[in-house]
Structures are given as structure tokens and as C-alpha cells.
């Protein structure tokens, strides 16, 4: 006897178009709440990484202290790295690697 779980959950508000497409590719009818929460967390991390990458593309990978003139790595390099790592870690834990769309290396 088949169970009708209804349509899959719609993507949460606030996700980018790219993340909404990924959501629709991996969320199916009857998906457990825990899985939905994990997918949402992963996609929020992916969006954060992409936002940080866009700012880094615009501003460059370094910043210069106005007082000392010392050059430092841009603070968002860590945000991008950590957010992308979080996305990949959750995605792998969910067994969704075939749906990953990593950003190509090199800017």
C-alpha cells in the first residue's frame, strides 16, 4: 500500500536561486524534519560562502590597516572557507555529493 506524502516542502525564504534549485533537487515528499533542517543549514552556508566570495572578488584577498599600513588577509577569506567547508561536510553527511555544485577553483 503506497503512502501519499504530498508535495515536497518548498525552499525556505532567504535562499538564493541556486540554493533553491539544489533544495528542489534533494528534498522529496515525506522528507524528515531533521533532514530538511540539515539541508537548509547546508544551503545557508553555501549562500554565505558565495556572498563572501563575491565581496572578496570585488575587494581583493587582503586589506591594509589604515593606521599601521600592515597588509592582512581579508577577514572574509575565513568566512568563505569555513562556510564552504560546512556546506560540504553537511552535504557529505546527507549523502548528497552527487548534487554538489562547488565553485571552480581560481577566481
C-alpha positions as a Markdown table, in Angstrom:
| # | Residue | x | y | z |
|---|---|---|---|---|
| 1 | Unk | 0.0 | 0.0 | 0.0 |
| 2 | Unk | 1.6 | 3.3 | -1.1 |
| 3 | Unk | 1.6 | 6.3 | 1.1 |
| 4 | Unk | 0.9 | 9.7 | -0.3 |
| 5 | Unk | 3.2 | 12.2 | 1.4 |
| 6 | Unk | 2.0 | 15.1 | -0.7 |
| 7 | Unk | 4.3 | 17.6 | -2.5 |
| 8 | Unk | 7.8 | 18.2 | -1.2 |
| 9 | Unk | 8.5 | 21.1 | 1.1 |
| 10 | Unk | 9.1 | 24.4 | -0.7 |
| 11 | Unk | 12.5 | 26.1 | -0.2 |
| 12 | Unk | 12.7 | 28.3 | 2.9 |
| 13 | Unk | 12.7 | 32.1 | 2.2 |
| 14 | Unk | 16.0 | 33.8 | 2.0 |
| 15 | Unk | 17.9 | 31.2 | 0.0 |
| 16 | Unk | 19.5 | 32.2 | -3.3 |
| 17 | Unk | 18.1 | 31.0 | -6.6 |
| 18 | Unk | 21.0 | 28.5 | -6.8 |
| 19 | Unk | 20.2 | 27.1 | -3.3 |
| 20 | Unk | 16.5 | 26.9 | -4.1 |
| 21 | Unk | 17.3 | 24.8 | -7.1 |
| 22 | Unk | 19.5 | 22.5 | -5.0 |
| 23 | Unk | 16.7 | 22.3 | -2.4 |
| 24 | Unk | 14.3 | 21.1 | -5.0 |
| 25 | Unk | 16.8 | 18.6 | -6.3 |
| 26 | Unk | 17.3 | 16.9 | -2.9 |
| 27 | Unk | 14.1 | 17.4 | -1.0 |
| 28 | Unk | 11.4 | 14.8 | -1.7 |
| 29 | Unk | 7.9 | 14.2 | -0.4 |
| 30 | Unk | 7.9 | 12.8 | 3.2 |
| 31 | Unk | 11.4 | 14.1 | 3.9 |
| 32 | Unk | 12.1 | 14.0 | 7.7 |
| 33 | Unk | 12.2 | 17.3 | 9.5 |
| 34 | Unk | 15.8 | 16.7 | 10.6 |
| 35 | Unk | 16.9 | 16.2 | 7.0 |
| 36 | Unk | 15.1 | 19.4 | 6.0 |
| 37 | Unk | 16.9 | 21.3 | 8.7 |
| 38 | Unk | 20.2 | 19.9 | 7.7 |
| 39 | Unk | 19.7 | 20.7 | 4.0 |
| 40 | Unk | 18.6 | 24.2 | 5.0 |
| 41 | Unk | 21.7 | 24.7 | 7.1 |
| 42 | Unk | 24.0 | 23.4 | 4.3 |
| 43 | Unk | 22.4 | 25.8 | 1.8 |
| 44 | Unk | 22.6 | 28.8 | 4.1 |
| 45 | Unk | 26.3 | 28.0 | 4.5 |
| 46 | Unk | 26.7 | 27.8 | 0.7 |
| 47 | Unk | 25.0 | 31.1 | 0.3 |
| 48 | Unk | 27.2 | 32.7 | 2.9 |
| 49 | Unk | 30.3 | 31.3 | 1.2 |
| 50 | Unk | 29.1 | 32.7 | -2.2 |
| 51 | Unk | 28.4 | 36.1 | -0.7 |
| 52 | Unk | 31.8 | 36.3 | 0.9 |
| 53 | Unk | 33.4 | 35.2 | -2.4 |
| 54 | Unk | 31.6 | 37.9 | -4.2 |
| 55 | Unk | 32.9 | 40.5 | -1.8 |
| 56 | Unk | 36.4 | 39.1 | -2.0 |
| 57 | Unk | 36.3 | 39.2 | -5.8 |
| 58 | Unk | 35.4 | 42.9 | -5.5 |
| 59 | Unk | 37.7 | 43.9 | -2.7 |
| 60 | Unk | 40.6 | 41.6 | -3.1 |
| 61 | Unk | 42.1 | 39.0 | -0.7 |
| 62 | Unk | 43.9 | 41.5 | 1.5 |
| 63 | Unk | 43.2 | 44.6 | 3.5 |
| 64 | Unk | 45.6 | 47.2 | 4.7 |
| 65 | Unk | 45.3 | 48.6 | 8.3 |
| 66 | Unk | 44.7 | 52.3 | 8.0 |
| 67 | Unk | 47.0 | 53.2 | 11.0 |
| 68 | Unk | 49.9 | 50.8 | 10.6 |
| 69 | Unk | 49.7 | 50.2 | 6.8 |
| 70 | Unk | 50.2 | 46.4 | 7.6 |
| 71 | Unk | 48.6 | 44.1 | 5.0 |
| 72 | Unk | 46.4 | 41.4 | 6.3 |
| 73 | Unk | 44.3 | 38.6 | 4.8 |
| 74 | Unk | 40.7 | 39.9 | 4.3 |
| 75 | Unk | 38.5 | 38.7 | 7.2 |
| 76 | Unk | 36.0 | 37.2 | 4.7 |
| 77 | Unk | 38.6 | 34.7 | 3.5 |
| 78 | Unk | 38.0 | 32.7 | 6.7 |
| 79 | Unk | 34.2 | 33.2 | 6.4 |
| 80 | Unk | 34.2 | 31.8 | 2.8 |
| 81 | Unk | 36.5 | 28.9 | 3.7 |
| 82 | Unk | 34.5 | 27.9 | 6.8 |
| 83 | Unk | 31.1 | 28.3 | 5.2 |
| 84 | Unk | 32.1 | 26.3 | 2.2 |
| 85 | Unk | 33.6 | 23.6 | 4.4 |
| 86 | Unk | 30.4 | 23.5 | 6.5 |
| 87 | Unk | 28.3 | 23.1 | 3.3 |
| 88 | Unk | 30.4 | 20.2 | 2.0 |
| 89 | Unk | 30.5 | 18.5 | 5.4 |
| 90 | Unk | 26.7 | 18.5 | 5.8 |
| 91 | Unk | 26.2 | 17.6 | 2.2 |
| 92 | Unk | 28.5 | 14.6 | 2.5 |
| 93 | Unk | 26.8 | 13.5 | 5.8 |
| 94 | Unk | 23.5 | 13.6 | 4.0 |
| 95 | Unk | 24.9 | 11.5 | 1.1 |
| 96 | Unk | 24.3 | 14.3 | -1.4 |
| 97 | Unk | 27.7 | 14.7 | -3.0 |
| 98 | Unk | 26.3 | 14.0 | -6.5 |
| 99 | Unk | 24.2 | 17.1 | -6.1 |
| 100 | Unk | 27.0 | 19.4 | -5.0 |
| 101 | Unk | 27.9 | 22.3 | -7.3 |
| 102 | Unk | 31.2 | 23.6 | -5.9 |
| 103 | Unk | 32.6 | 26.9 | -7.1 |
| 104 | Unk | 35.5 | 26.2 | -9.5 |
| 105 | Unk | 39.0 | 26.9 | -8.1 |
| 106 | Unk | 40.6 | 30.2 | -9.2 |
| 107 | Unk | 38.9 | 33.5 | -9.4 |
